[in-house]
Amino acid sequence: MVHKEDQTRISTEASCCIPETHITNLITDTRAYNRYYGWYSGDVSGFIPFVDGLHLNNPNLTFAISEYGAGASIYQHESNPSRPVTTEFFHPEEYQLVVHEYHWRAILQRPFIWGSFIWNMFDFAVSSRNEGDHAGRNDKGLVTFDRVTRKDSFYFYKANWSPNPFVYITSRRYTIRTTAKTQVKVYSNMRSVTFYLNGQVVGMITNPELGIFLLNVELRAGENEIVAVADNLKDTVKWTLVPNVLINCGGRMPYTDKQGQIYDVDHYYSSKSIVVTSPEKTEKTDDQYIYQTFRMGPQFSYYVPATSGKYTLHLKFVETQFDKEGQRFIDVFVNDKQVLSQLDIFKTAGGKNIALSIALPSVKIGEYLDLRVQSKTQAILSGFILTQDASRA
């Protein structure tokens, strides 16, 4: 049909969800593939074997990548991010960078790929989705749904495609930090970037690959100012190193409680569990939001980076299912040491839908908190605080 309409026009298609050798991929003059390595399809490193294999098996085959990318929330963050479960709520902004940097580097090095198309410029509505920080949304955009905030990944492509000089510090919204040693990543199309930490020069990087300037730094306790300077251009962010870790289990968005403590979104968890939302009001708490969601499973863990030291661990529970005691018993382990045995939330709290906070003092932590919760039925946990100041929890 295409050739009948215009014999000079090349026909193509976007192929998704079928084998590369499927007959429908052989109809058009050229073709393109929707592939989401690192998001839907295994590790991001699978992309190179895929495109190289296509080219090796048929050197005369021309093709493009018609879709690639990953979801990201500007409210969710993680240092050294690993691949998230795409159908769950945690889509850290930093992981989107991993996917786009890898794909663009590979595409740039392979001239036999005639085109590539990022999916997508803007977050957009999809009624069937319930993932990331917002239900009913595909968050693979380089820009937020409201077209207001450009995600960090936007500036990666600006560093590679735009001639307009700029310098941009990534993870700028990751303002609360719990580990001192971290990496500063800057995107820029300038030749050289100088890094400042709290007014002192800490490094200079020149001519890095793909405009990605990286420097490892160590934050001090409290507020830290990071500045990136390239010629007469400057960008500044402020990150605060705190000794406390606060997690709202099942929470999609950061939450500030009545004491002014900021709970992070739910992450660092094992995937063998689910998030449950309770519509019931929780008694004996001023912070309903913490108890509206909880993580549930026969056994699940949190592996949380922290600054080495001695802490008090506060665990938050609420029994929303059972109407009497003796129905659910929970065991809790910290760094493989059992700290709670056969906890009956209903009995200990004094009933159903009543907030329960249990403080475990003198918990020694190295570089990570390994928190494991288990039950012969279903273990549950609404939130936890790891703090060196027990009076604030």
BELLINWO-V951233 format. One record per residue. N is the residue number from 1. RES is the residue in three letters. PSI is psi in radians with two decimals (999 if undefined). D_LAST is the distance of its C-alpha to the last C-alpha in Angstrom with 2 decimals. Layout:
BEGIN
[[N | RES | PSI | D_LAST] [N | RES | PSI | D_LAST]]
END
This chain:
BEGIN
[[1 | MET | -0.74 | 69.25] [2 | VAL | -0.81 | 67.74] [3 | HIS | -0.51 | 70.84] [4 | LYS | -0.64 | 73.10] [5 | GLU | -0.68 | 71.44] [6 | ASP | 1.84 | 71.37] [7 | GLN | -0.29 | 72.80] [8 | THR | -0.18 | 71.24] [9 | ARG | 2.34 | 67.65] [10 | ILE | 2.34 | 65.46] [11 | SER | 2.56 | 63.57] [12 | THR | 3.03 | 60.05] [13 | GLU | 2.80 | 57.24] [14 | ALA | 2.04 | 53.50] [15 | SER | 2.23 | 53.05] [16 | CYS | 2.36 | 49.90] [17 | CYS | 0.33 | 49.04] [18 | ILE | 2.75 | 52.47] [19 | PRO | 2.63 | 53.96] [20 | GLU | -0.50 | 55.44] [21 | THR | 0.09 | 58.87] [22 | HIS | 2.53 | 58.85] [23 | ILE | -0.54 | 62.11] [24 | THR | -0.35 | 60.51] [25 | ASN | -0.06 | 59.38] [26 | LEU | 0.08 | 63.03] [27 | ILE | -0.75 | 64.41] [28 | THR | 2.90 | 63.50] [29 | ASP | -0.69 | 64.85] [30 | THR | 3.10 | 61.44] [31 | ARG | 2.96 | 57.97] [32 | ALA | 2.70 | 54.26] [33 | TYR | 2.33 | 51.31] [34 | ASN | 2.00 | 47.84] [35 | ARG | 2.34 | 45.70] [36 | TYR | 1.03 | 41.92] [37 | TYR | 2.33 | 41.49] [38 | GLY | -0.11 | 37.89] [39 | TRP | -1.30 | 36.81] [40 | TYR | -0.48 | 38.86] [41 | SER | 1.28 | 41.26] [42 | GLY | -2.71 | 39.76] [43 | ASP | 2.65 | 39.02] [44 | VAL | -0.47 | 39.92] [45 | SER | -0.21 | 42.50] [46 | GLY | -0.23 | 44.62] [47 | PHE | -0.76 | 45.90] [48 | ILE | -0.84 | 48.33] [49 | PRO | -0.59 | 50.08] [50 | PHE | -0.94 | 50.45] [51 | VAL | -0.65 | 52.20] [52 | ASP | -0.62 | 54.15] [53 | GLY | -0.73 | 55.30] [54 | LEU | -0.78 | 56.60] [55 | HIS | -0.67 | 58.50] [56 | LEU | -0.73 | 59.86] [57 | ASN | -0.41 | 61.20] [58 | ASN | 1.48 | 62.87] [59 | PRO | -0.38 | 63.32] [60 | ASN | -0.07 | 65.08] [61 | LEU | 2.24 | 62.20] [62 | THR | 2.42 | 60.52] [63 | PHE | 2.85 | 57.05] [64 | ALA | 2.96 | 53.96] [65 | ILE | 1.85 | 50.26] [66 | SER | -0.32 | 49.86] [67 | GLU | 2.38 | 46.10] [68 | TYR | 2.73 | 43.25] [69 | GLY | -2.96 | 39.62] [70 | ALA | 2.72 | 36.02] [71 | GLY | 2.75 | 33.28] [72 | ALA | 2.43 | 30.51] [73 | SER | 2.36 | 27.71] [74 | ILE | -0.12 | 26.96] [75 | TYR | -0.09 | 23.30] [76 | GLN | 2.30 | 22.87] [77 | HIS | 2.70 | 23.15] [78 | GLU | 2.32 | 23.50] [79 | SER | 2.53 | 25.11] [80 | ASN | 1.00 | 28.14] [81 | PRO | 2.49 | 27.95] [82 | SER | 2.93 | 29.67] [83 | ARG | 2.14 | 31.52] [84 | PRO | 2.90 | 29.27] [85 | VAL | 2.01 | 30.39] [86 | THR | -0.48 | 32.24] [87 | THR | -0.02 | 31.91] [88 | GLU | -3.08 | 28.10] [89 | PHE | -0.35 | 25.63] [90 | PHE | 1.88 | 24.75] [91 | HIS | 1.38 | 27.53] [92 | PRO | 2.46 | 26.35] [93 | GLU | -0.58 | 28.52] [94 | GLU | -0.53 | 29.23] [95 | TYR | -0.56 | 30.91] [96 | GLN | -0.60 | 33.43] [97 | LEU | -0.69 | 34.63] [98 | VAL | -0.82 | 35.34] [99 | VAL | -0.82 | 37.58] [100 | HIS | -0.68 | 39.44] [101 | GLU | -0.78 | 40.06] [102 | TYR | -0.83 | 41.47] [103 | HIS | -0.80 | 43.68] [104 | TRP | -0.66 | 45.09] [105 | ARG | -0.80 | 45.93] [106 | ALA | -0.74 | 47.78] [107 | ILE | -0.75 | 49.56] [108 | LEU | -0.57 | 50.66] [109 | GLN | 0.00 | 52.25] [110 | ARG | 1.58 | 54.26] [111 | PRO | -0.26 | 57.03] [112 | PHE | -0.18 | 58.19] [113 | ILE | 1.95 | 55.25] [114 | TRP | -0.23 | 56.86] [115 | GLY | 2.78 | 53.80] [116 | SER | 2.56 | 50.06] [117 | PHE | 2.02 | 47.95] [118 | ILE | 2.39 | 44.19] [119 | TRP | 1.74 | 42.47] [120 | ASN | 2.95 | 41.36] [121 | MET | -0.75 | 41.42] [122 | PHE | 2.54 | 39.09] [123 | ASP | 2.55 | 36.54] [124 | PHE | 2.84 | 38.42] [125 | ALA | 2.35 | 38.21] [126 | VAL | 1.90 | 38.79] [127 | SER | -0.45 | 38.33] [128 | SER | -0.15 | 38.13] [129 | ARG | 2.53 | 35.12] [130 | ASN | 1.35 | 31.48] [131 | GLU | 2.98 | 29.79] [132 | GLY | -2.70 | 27.95] [133 | ASP | -0.01 | 25.84] [134 | HIS | 2.24 | 28.36] [135 | ALA | 2.60 | 30.59] [136 | GLY | 0.54 | 34.31] [137 | ARG | 2.45 | 34.39] [138 | ASN | 2.07 | 35.84] [139 | ASP | 0.53 | 33.72] [140 | LYS | 0.01 | 36.21] [141 | GLY | 2.70 | 37.19] [142 | LEU | -0.19 | 37.24] [143 | VAL | 2.59 | 36.31] [144 | THR | 2.90 | 33.90] [145 | PHE | -0.66 | 35.26] [146 | ASP | 0.07 | 35.64] [147 | ARG | 0.34 | 37.61] [148 | VAL | -0.81 | 35.36] [149 | THR | 2.17 | 33.36] [150 | ARG | 2.13 | 35.17] [151 | LYS | 2.91 | 33.13] [152 | ASP | -0.64 | 33.38] [153 | SER | -0.50 | 36.14] [154 | PHE | -0.73 | 38.32] [155 | TYR | -0.36 | 38.56] [156 | PHE | -0.81 | 39.55] [157 | TYR | -0.55 | 42.65] [158 | LYS | -0.68 | 43.23] [159 | ALA | -0.49 | 43.40] [160 | ASN | -0.41 | 46.04] [161 | TRP | -0.37 | 47.98] [162 | SER | 2.40 | 47.88] [163 | PRO | -0.15 | 50.19] [164 | ASN | 2.10 | 48.14] [165 | PRO | 2.40 | 46.41] [166 | PHE | 2.86 | 42.63] [167 | VAL | 2.40 | 39.60] [168 | TYR | 2.20 | 36.21] [169 | ILE | 2.21 | 32.91] [170 | THR | 3.03 | 31.24] [171 | SER | 0.53 | 27.54] [172 | ARG | -0.42 | 27.25] [173 | ARG | -0.08 | 24.67] [174 | TYR | 1.24 | 22.49] [175 | THR | -0.48 | 20.85] [176 | ILE | 2.06 | 17.44] [177 | ARG | 2.55 | 18.31] [178 | THR | -0.08 | 16.61] [179 | THR | 2.42 | 19.91] [180 | ALA | -0.73 | 22.29] [181 | LYS | 2.17 | 25.54] [182 | THR | 3.00 | 26.50] [183 | GLN | 2.36 | 29.69] [184 | VAL | 2.21 | 30.88] [185 | LYS | 2.25 | 33.27] [186 | VAL | 2.40 | 35.74] [187 | TYR | 2.31 | 38.38] [188 | SER | 2.63 | 41.53] [189 | ASN | 0.29 | 45.29] [190 | MET | 2.83 | 45.99] [191 | ARG | -0.68 | 47.58] [192 | SER | 2.51 | 45.04] [193 | VAL | 2.31 | 41.42] [194 | THR | 2.36 | 40.00] [195 | PHE | 2.37 | 36.28] [196 | TYR | 2.39 | 34.48] [197 | LEU | 2.01 | 31.02] [198 | ASN | 0.76 | 29.90] [199 | GLY | -0.09 | 33.53] [200 | GLN | 2.42 | 35.07] [201 | VAL | 2.21 | 37.30] [202 | VAL | -0.06 | 35.89] [203 | GLY | 2.83 | 38.46] [204 | MET | 2.35 | 41.16] [205 | ILE | 2.41 | 42.12] [206 | THR | 2.34 | 45.58] [207 | ASN | 0.96 | 47.08] [208 | PRO | 2.88 | 44.53] [209 | GLU | 2.35 | 45.30] [210 | LEU | 0.38 | 44.61] [211 | GLY | 0.47 | 43.02] [212 | ILE | 1.88 | 39.83] [213 | PHE | 2.12 | 38.79] [214 | LEU | 2.40 | 36.19] [215 | LEU | 2.29 | 34.72] [216 | ASN | 2.35 | 32.07] [217 | VAL | 2.95 | 29.91] [218 | GLU | 2.08 | 27.06] [219 | LEU | 2.68 | 24.38] [220 | ARG | 2.85 | 23.10] [221 | ALA | 2.42 | 19.55] [222 | GLY | -2.70 | 18.84] [223 | GLU | 2.44 | 21.36] [224 | ASN | 2.39 | 24.48] [225 | GLU | 2.15 | 27.67] [226 | ILE | 2.24 | 29.87] [227 | VAL | 2.36 | 33.42] [228 | ALA | 2.23 | 36.24] [229 | VAL | 2.29 | 39.77] [230 | ALA | 1.90 | 43.01] [231 | ASP | -2.10 | 46.05] [232 | ASN | 0.21 | 45.31] [233 | LEU | 2.55 | 42.44] [234 | LYS | 2.48 | 38.77] [235 | ASP | 2.51 | 35.42] [236 | THR | 2.41 | 32.02] [237 | VAL | 2.81 | 28.40] [238 | LYS | 2.19 | 25.14] [239 | TRP | 2.42 | 22.41] [240 | THR | 2.12 | 19.16] [241 | LEU | 2.07 | 18.03] [242 | VAL | 2.66 | 14.31] [243 | PRO | -0.09 | 12.95] [244 | ASN | 2.53 | 10.06] [245 | VAL | 2.14 | 11.10] [246 | LEU | 2.16 | 9.78] [247 | ILE | 2.23 | 12.45] [248 | ASN | 1.79 | 13.46] [249 | CYS | 2.13 | 16.07] [250 | GLY | -0.13 | 19.28] [251 | GLY | 2.36 | 18.25] [252 | ARG | -0.45 | 21.16] [253 | MET | 2.63 | 19.86] [254 | PRO | 2.62 | 16.90] [255 | TYR | 2.30 | 14.57] [256 | THR | 2.09 | 12.73] [257 | ASP | -3.12 | 10.31] [258 | LYS | -0.32 | 10.76] [259 | GLN | 0.02 | 8.44] [260 | GLY | 0.11 | 10.58] [261 | GLN | 2.42 | 8.62] [262 | ILE | 2.02 | 11.45] [263 | TYR | 2.34 | 11.60] [264 | ASP | 2.84 | 14.80] [265 | VAL | 2.90 | 17.52] [266 | ASP | 2.01 | 18.19] [267 | HIS | -3.08 | 20.04] [268 | TYR | 0.21 | 20.69] [269 | TYR | 2.79 | 21.56] [270 | SER | 2.67 | 24.84] [271 | SER | -0.08 | 27.26] [272 | LYS | 0.95 | 28.16] [273 | SER | 2.93 | 25.89] [274 | ILE | 2.88 | 25.75] [275 | VAL | 2.32 | 23.48] [276 | VAL | 2.39 | 23.74] [277 | THR | 2.30 | 23.15] [278 | SER | 2.25 | 22.95] [279 | PRO | -0.12 | 24.57] [280 | GLU | 2.58 | 23.35] [281 | LYS | 2.39 | 21.02] [282 | THR | 2.24 | 17.88] [283 | GLU | 2.80 | 17.52] [284 | LYS | 0.71 | 14.71] [285 | THR | 2.55 | 12.43] [286 | ASP | -0.04 | 12.75] [287 | ASP | 1.35 | 12.16] [288 | GLN | -0.62 | 15.34] [289 | TYR | -0.63 | 15.62] [290 | ILE | -0.57 | 13.01] [291 | TYR | 0.00 | 15.08] [292 | GLN | -0.40 | 18.46] [293 | THR | 2.69 | 18.92] [294 | PHE | 2.72 | 18.50] [295 | ARG | 2.46 | 20.28] [296 | MET | 2.45 | 22.94] [297 | GLY | 2.83 | 25.56] [298 | PRO | -0.62 | 27.16] [299 | GLN | 2.27 | 25.43] [300 | PHE | 2.83 | 23.38] [301 | SER | 2.76 | 21.52] [302 | TYR | 2.29 | 19.26] [303 | TYR | 1.69 | 20.56] [304 | VAL | 2.16 | 18.22] [305 | PRO | 2.47 | 19.39] [306 | ALA | 2.92 | 17.22] [307 | THR | 2.35 | 18.11] [308 | SER | 2.43 | 19.29] [309 | GLY | -2.98 | 17.37] [310 | LYS | 2.30 | 15.26] [311 | TYR | 2.90 | 11.69] [312 | THR | 2.25 | 9.10] [313 | LEU | 2.13 | 9.20] [314 | HIS | 2.10 | 7.17] [315 | LEU | 2.38 | 10.06] [316 | LYS | 2.23 | 10.60] [317 | PHE | 2.79 | 14.14] [318 | VAL | 2.33 | 16.67] [319 | GLU | 1.96 | 20.33] [320 | THR | -0.16 | 22.57] [321 | GLN | -0.88 | 25.83] [322 | PHE | 2.54 | 26.88] [323 | ASP | 0.08 | 27.96] [324 | LYS | 2.86 | 28.04] [325 | GLU | 2.88 | 26.56] [326 | GLY | 0.19 | 28.04] [327 | GLN | -0.46 | 28.22] [328 | ARG | 2.21 | 25.42] [329 | PHE | 2.31 | 24.25] [330 | ILE | 2.36 | 21.77] [331 | ASP | 2.45 | 21.71] [332 | VAL | 2.35 | 19.08] [333 | PHE | 2.43 | 20.12] [334 | VAL | 2.08 | 18.51] [335 | ASN | 0.79 | 21.27] [336 | ASP | 0.13 | 23.82] [337 | LYS | 2.22 | 22.52] [338 | GLN | 2.21 | 21.75] [339 | VAL | -0.32 | 18.42] [340 | LEU | 2.38 | 18.73] [341 | SER | 2.19 | 22.19] [342 | GLN | 0.82 | 23.50] [343 | LEU | 2.15 | 20.34] [344 | ASP | 1.80 | 21.69] [345 | ILE | -0.80 | 19.09] [346 | PHE | -0.83 | 21.50] [347 | LYS | -0.78 | 22.17] [348 | THR | -0.69 | 18.71] [349 | ALA | -0.44 | 17.28] [350 | GLY | 0.31 | 20.57] [351 | GLY | -3.04 | 22.17] [352 | LYS | 2.56 | 22.37] [353 | ASN | 0.69 | 20.15] [354 | ILE | 2.23 | 17.36] [355 | ALA | 2.42 | 13.68] [356 | LEU | 2.14 | 12.49] [357 | SER | 2.17 | 9.15] [358 | ILE | 2.19 | 10.17] [359 | ALA | 2.26 | 8.68] [360 | LEU | 1.77 | 11.42] [361 | PRO | 2.89 | 11.74] [362 | SER | 0.77 | 14.44] [363 | VAL | 2.08 | 14.86] [364 | LYS | 2.24 | 17.57] [365 | ILE | 2.38 | 17.88] [366 | GLY | -2.04 | 21.07] [367 | GLU | -0.15 | 21.52] [368 | TYR | 2.57 | 20.03] [369 | LEU | 2.13 | 17.53] [370 | ASP | 1.75 | 19.82] [371 | LEU | 2.10 | 18.00] [372 | ARG | 2.31 | 20.55] [373 | VAL | 2.29 | 20.33] [374 | GLN | 2.78 | 23.62] [375 | SER | 2.69 | 25.54] [376 | LYS | -0.34 | 29.24] [377 | THR | -1.71 | 28.76] [378 | GLN | 2.07 | 26.02] [379 | ALA | 2.61 | 22.54] [380 | ILE | 2.67 | 19.81] [381 | LEU | 2.22 | 16.27] [382 | SER | -0.50 | 14.50] [383 | GLY | 2.96 | 11.76] [384 | PHE | 2.70 | 9.62] [385 | ILE | 2.26 | 7.22] [386 | LEU | 1.95 | 8.98] [387 | THR | 2.60 | 7.79] [388 | GLN | 0.04 | 9.91] [389 | ASP | 1.56 | 7.72] [390 | ALA | -0.42 | 5.71] [391 | SER | -0.26 | 5.69] [392 | ARG | -0.09 | 3.81] [393 | ALA | 999 | 0.00]]
END
